């Protein structure tokens, strides 16, 4: 730069000495102004580079002082922090601003707030019903007895549910609805008889039984271990449930004697049910393994307070003749009582994540209802107090970020 300036000055002197024109002088002046601007920019850039180098050296020096202070024997962590503070606060002769040393220290950024998450699922599968045995006994006019085993056959259950975790919070709100039916069971038997007086005929017995149930849960949950979709959640809320059993039995006697025909039929239809609501507490969670696989588990216990009810309709029909004679009589009965029922369930299974937001799972579930029916009334004879259902399930779950 100095060499260029000297050449330029020499050129000016030569031009002046030789009587240069005004245009040539103006060109030289323009070149001088351009050179001064370039020189100012270079000086500014050099100053910035020197300041950056100084801050880097200062940062390295502070780190070295902190490392030596923490490694000195007999020196407490409090003393190390004081020494570090003193060294940081000490003014540097080259420092223009005492805060520049702090600005050079690395600062750890806070993690962004976790977004909320909404999860919805749909489930279905087969169920078997159990508990105390379900049966119906019969006895004919000629003392032939028997029992119909009315344990429900394979049935089905379906369910839907949701879970919403609030953004930046371990709190959830979730719910589910389930409905299931046990397979209907029935039986018939016909027995011939011969009574004194020449009366002959047949006696036919029949019985049928079916169970249905539904429940709805609404709960508030809180993560107590883990985070995200793999968190262990403790929840508490409300459960409403109904369990219903419908049964029917028939006894039809048809006979002839001395040219007369007689048919005597008795039919009983019974509906035993429990409908109640109460507090719910439960756990649910998921543990990821082998990348796209997860182990899923849940369990709930609820104390339901409500009404046990049994309704029975009895019909007696007599047809005889000749002459034709008909008697038809219908009677109804209704038994009710307040009761508490324990409702509990557990479900375990594995799931495979098809995508980041969709997984397909297979599990096994058990539901129990303890003391679900009232056996104090006459119309409840033959029904059982404890019922449970169990069976495999297939669940499809989708999840996405929410507010």
C-alpha positions in Angstrom: 0.0 0.0 0.0 2.8 2.4 0.9 4.6 1.5 -2.4 1.5 2.3 -4.4 1.0 5.6 -2.6 4.6 6.5 -3.3 4.3 5.7 -7.0 1.1 7.7 -7.1 2.8 10.8 -5.5 5.7 10.4 -7.8 3.4 10.3 -10.7 1.7 13.5 -9.5 5.0 15.2 -9.1 6.1 14.1 -12.6 2.8 15.3 -14.1 3.1 18.6 -12.3 6.7 19.1 -13.5 5.8 18.3 -17.1 2.8 20.5 -17.0 0.0 17.8 -17.0 -3.5 18.8 -18.0 -6.4 19.3 -15.5 -8.0 16.0 -16.6 -5.0 14.0 -15.8 -4.9 15.5 -12.3 -8.5 14.7 -11.6 -7.9 11.0 -12.6 -5.0 10.8 -10.1 -7.1 12.3 -7.3 -9.9 9.7 -7.9 -7.3 6.9 -7.7 -6.1 8.4 -4.4 -9.6 8.4 -2.9 -10.2 4.8 -3.9 -6.9 3.7 -2.3 -7.8 5.5 0.9 -11.2 3.7 1.1 -9.6 0.3 0.5 -7.0 1.0 3.2 -9.7 1.9 5.8 -11.6 -1.3 5.1 -8.4 -3.4 5.5 -7.7 -1.7 8.9 -11.3 -2.4 10.1 -11.0 -6.0 9.1 -7.7 -6.4 10.8 -9.1 -4.9 14.0 -12.0 -7.4 14.0 -9.6 -10.3 13.5 -7.5 -9.2 16.4 -10.6 -8.8 18.7 -11.8 -12.3 17.8 -8.4 -13.8 18.5 -8.3 -12.0 21.8 -11.7 -13.3 22.9 -10.6 -16.8 21.9 -7.4 -16.6 23.9 -9.4 -15.2 26.9 -11.9 -18.1 26.7 -9.1 -20.7 26.6 -7.4 -19.0 29.6 -10.6 -19.2 31.7 -11.1 -22.8 30.9 -7.6 -23.6 31.9 -8.0 -21.8 35.2 -11.2 -23.6 35.9 -9.6 -27.0 35.2 -6.6 -26.3 37.4 -8.7 -25.0 40.3 -10.9 -28.1 40.2 -7.9 -30.5 40.2 -6.0 -28.9 43.1 -6.0 -31.1 46.1 -7.9 -29.9 49.2 -9.7 -27.3 47.3 -13.5 -27.2 47.7 -15.9 -26.7 44.8 -17.0 -23.4 46.4 -13.4 -22.2 46.4 -13.0 -23.3 42.7 -16.1 -21.3 41.8 -14.8 -18.3 43.6 -11.5 -18.5 41.9 -13.2 -18.8 38.6 -15.4 -15.9 39.3 -12.4 -13.8 40.3 -10.4 -14.7 37.2 -13.4 -14.0 35.0 -14.1 -10.7 36.8 -10.5 -9.5 36.6 -10.1 -6.7 34.0 -7.8 -7.4 31.1 -5.5 -4.6 30.0 -6.6 -5.3 26.4 -10.3 -5.6 27.3 -12.5 -2.8 26.1 -15.7 -4.1 27.8 -15.6 -6.1 31.1 -18.6 -8.1 29.9 -16.8 -9.4 26.8 -15.2 -12.2 28.8 -18.6 -13.5 29.9 -19.9 -13.2 26.3 -17.1 -15.6 25.2 -18.3 -18.4 27.6 -20.4 -21.2 26.0 -24.1 -21.1 27.0 -26.2 -24.3 26.9 -29.6 -23.7 25.2 -32.7 -24.9 27.0 -34.5 -27.8 25.2 -37.6 -26.8 23.3 -41.0 -27.4 24.9 -42.3 -30.9 24.2 -45.4 -30.8 22.0 -48.7 -32.3 23.1 -49.7 -35.7 21.7 -53.1 -37.2 20.8 -53.5 -41.0 20.5 -56.6 -42.8 19.3 -57.1 -46.6 19.0 -59.7 -49.2 17.9 -59.7 -52.8 19.1 -61.6 -56.0 18.5 -61.3 -59.7 19.3 -62.9 -62.9 20.5 -64.0 -63.5 24.1 -64.8 -66.5 26.3 -67.0 -66.1 29.3 -66.5 -67.8 32.6 -66.8 -67.5 36.3 -69.3 -69.6 38.2 -71.0 -72.2 36.0 -74.2 -71.4 34.3 -76.7 -74.2 34.2 -80.4 -75.1 34.1 -82.0 -78.2 35.6 -85.1 -80.1 34.6 -87.2 -83.0 35.9 -89.9 -84.9 34.0 -93.2 -86.4 35.2 -91.6 -89.9 35.3 -88.6 -88.7 37.4 -86.1 -88.2 34.6 -83.7 -85.4 35.5 -81.1 -83.5 33.6 -79.0 -80.4 33.4 -78.4 -77.9 30.5 -74.9 -76.4 30.6 -75.4 -72.8 29.5 -71.9 -71.5 29.7 -71.6 -68.9 26.9 -69.9 -69.9 23.7 -67.2 -67.9 22.0 -68.3 -64.3 21.6 -66.8 -61.0 20.6 -65.8 -57.6 21.9 -64.9 -54.2 20.3 -63.6 -51.0 21.8 -62.5 -47.5 21.0 -60.4 -45.1 23.0 -58.2 -42.0 23.1 -55.4 -40.4 25.1 -54.4 -36.7 25.0 -51.1 -35.5 26.6 -50.9 -31.7 27.1 -48.0 -29.8 25.6 -45.0 -29.5 27.9 -46.8 -31.4 30.6 -46.9 -34.9 32.0 -50.7 -34.7 32.4 -53.2 -36.7 30.3 -56.9 -37.0 29.7 -58.1 -40.3 28.3 -61.2 -42.5 27.9 -62.5 -45.7 26.4 -65.8 -47.5 25.5 -66.2 -51.2 25.2 -69.1 -53.5 24.2 -69.2 -57.3 24.1 -71.5 -60.2 23.7 -71.0 -63.8 24.7 -72.1 -66.5 22.3 -75.7 -67.7 22.9 -76.1 -71.2 24.3 -79.3 -73.3 24.3 -80.5 -76.9 24.7 -83.6 -79.0 24.3 -84.7 -82.5 25.3 -87.9 -84.5 24.8 -88.9 -87.3 27.2 -91.8 -89.7 26.7 -94.0 -90.7 29.6 -96.9 -93.1 30.5 -99.0 -92.2 33.4 -101.6 -94.2 35.4 -105.1 -94.1 33.7 -103.7 -94.7 30.2 -102.3 -91.2 29.8 -99.4 -91.1 27.3 -97.4 -88.2 25.9 -94.2 -86.3 25.7 -92.5 -83.7 27.8 -90.1 -81.2 26.1 -87.7 -79.0 28.0 -85.8 -76.1 26.5 -83.3 -73.5 27.8 -81.3 -70.6 26.4 -78.8 -68.1 27.8 -76.9 -65.0 26.6 -74.7 -62.3 28.2 -73.9 -58.8 27.1 -71.8 -56.1 28.7 -70.5 -52.6 28.1 -68.3 -50.1 30.0 -67.2 -46.5 29.6 -64.1 -44.9 31.3 -63.0 -41.2 31.6 -59.8 -40.5 33.5 -57.0 -38.1 34.2 -53.5 -39.5 33.9 -50.0 -38.4 35.0 -46.6 -39.8 33.7 -44.7 -41.3 36.6 -41.8 -42.9 34.7 -40.4 -42.3 31.2 -41.7 -39.9 28.6 -43.6 -39.8 25.4 -45.4 -42.9 24.1 -43.2 -45.1 26.3 -44.2 -43.4 29.6 -45.7 -45.3 32.5 -49.0 -43.5 33.3 -51.0 -43.5 36.6 -54.6 -42.6 36.0 -57.7 -42.0 38.1 -61.3 -41.3 37.0 -64.8 -42.7 36.6 -66.2 -46.0 35.2 -69.8 -46.7 34.2 -70.7 -50.3 33.3 -73.6 -52.6 32.7 -73.6 -56.4 32.7 -76.8 -58.2 31.5 -77.8 -61.9 31.3 -81.0 -63.0 29.5 -82.2 -66.5 30.0 -85.4 -68.5 29.1 -86.7 -71.9 29.8 -89.7 -73.9 28.7 -91.6 -77.0 29.8 -94.2 -78.3 27.3 -96.3 -81.4 28.1 -98.5 -82.9 25.4 -100.6 -86.0 26.1 -103.7 -88.0 25.2 -106.2 -90.0 27.2 -109.6 -91.5 26.3 -109.9 -89.4 23.1 -108.9 -86.2 24.8 -105.7 -84.2 24.1 -104.1 -81.9 26.5 -101.1 -79.5 26.1 -99.7 -77.7 29.1 -96.9 -75.2 28.4 -94.9 -73.1 30.9 -92.4 -70.4 29.7 -90.1 -68.2 31.9 -88.1 -65.3 30.5 -85.6 -63.6 32.9 -83.4 -60.6 32.5 -80.8 -60.2 35.3 -78.6 -57.1 35.2 -76.3 -54.7 37.0 -75.8 -51.0 36.2 -73.5 -48.9 38.2 -70.7 -46.3 38.4 -67.8 -45.6 40.6 -64.2 -44.4 41.0 -61.5 -45.9 38.8 -57.7 -46.2 39.3 -55.3 -47.8 36.8 -51.9 -48.0 35.2 -50.9 -48.2 31.5 -47.6 -48.0 29.7 -45.4 -49.2 26.9 -41.7 -50.3 26.7 -40.0 -50.1 23.3 -37.6 -52.9 22.3 -35.9 -54.1 19.1 -36.5 -50.7 17.5 -40.0 -51.0 16.1 -41.4 -53.4 18.7 -43.0 -52.5 22.0 -44.4 -54.3 25.0 -47.8 -52.8 26.0 -49.6 -53.3 29.4 -52.6 -51.8 31.3 -54.7 -52.6 34.3 -57.7 -51.0 36.1 -59.7 -51.5 39.2 -63.1 -49.8 39.9 -65.7 -50.0 42.6 -69.1 -49.7 41.0 -72.1 -48.7 43.1 -75.5 -49.2 41.5 -78.6 -51.3 41.1 -78.9 -55.1 40.7 -82.2 -55.9 39.0 -84.0 -59.1 38.0 -87.1 -59.1 35.8 -89.1 -62.3 35.1 -92.1 -62.9 32.9 -93.9 -66.2 33.4 -96.6 -67.6 31.0 -98.8 -70.6 31.5 -100.8 -71.9 28.5 -103.4 -74.8 28.6 -105.1 -76.2 25.6 -107.4 -79.2 25.8 -110.4 -80.8 24.1 -112.7 -81.6 22.7 -114.4 -79.4 23.4 -111.6 -76.8 22.9 -110.5 -75.2 26.1 -107.8 -72.6 26.4 -106.3 -70.9 29.5 -103.5 -68.3 29.0 -102.0 -66.6 32.0 -99.1 -64.1 32.2 -97.3 -62.9 35.4 -94.4 -60.6 35.9 -92.0 -60.0 38.8 -89.3 -57.5 39.5 -86.5 -57.7 42.2 -84.2 -54.8 42.9 -81.5 -54.0 45.4 -78.5 -51.6 45.8 -75.1 -53.3 45.6 -71.4 -52.8 45.1 -69.6 -54.6 42.4 -65.8 -54.9 41.9 -64.8 -54.4 38.3 -61.1 -55.1 37.3 -59.2 -55.7 34.1 -55.7 -56.4 32.9 -54.3 -56.5 29.4 -50.8 -57.3 28.0 -49.4 -57.6 24.5 -46.9 -56.5 21.9 -47.1 -54.0 19.1 -45.2 -53.3 15.9 -44.7 -49.7 14.7 -45.7 -49.7 11.0 -44.8 -46.0 10.7 -43.7 -43.3 13.1 -47.4 -42.6 13.9 -49.1 -45.9 13.5 -48.7 -49.3 15.3 -50.5 -52.6 15.2 -50.7 -54.7 18.3 -51.9 -58.1 19.6 -52.8 -58.7 23.2 -54.8 -60.7 25.7 -57.3 -59.2 28.0 -59.2 -60.3 31.1 -62.3 -58.5 32.6 -63.9 -59.5 35.9 -67.2 -58.5 37.6 -67.5 -59.7 41.2 -70.9 -60.1 42.8 -72.5 -58.8 39.6 -75.9 -60.4 40.1 -78.4 -60.5 42.9 -79.4 -64.0 44.1 -81.7 -63.0 46.9 -84.8 -62.8 44.7 -86.8 -65.8 43.4 -86.4 -64.7 39.8 -82.6 -64.9 40.1 -82.5 -68.6 40.7 -79.9 -70.3 38.5 -77.9 -67.2 37.8 -74.3 -66.7 39.0 -72.8 -63.8 41.0 -69.3 -63.6 39.5 -68.5 -63.3 35.8 -65.4 -62.7 33.7 -64.6 -62.5 30.1 -61.2 -63.0 28.4 -59.7 -63.4 25.0 -57.2 -62.2 22.4 -57.4 -58.7 21.0 -56.0 -56.9 17.9 -55.5 -53.1 18.3 -54.7 -50.4 15.7 -53.3 -47.2 17.3 -52.5 -43.8 15.6 -50.8 -40.9 17.2 -49.8 -37.4 16.2 -48.6 -34.1 17.8 -51.2 -31.7 19.1 -51.4 -28.4 21.0 
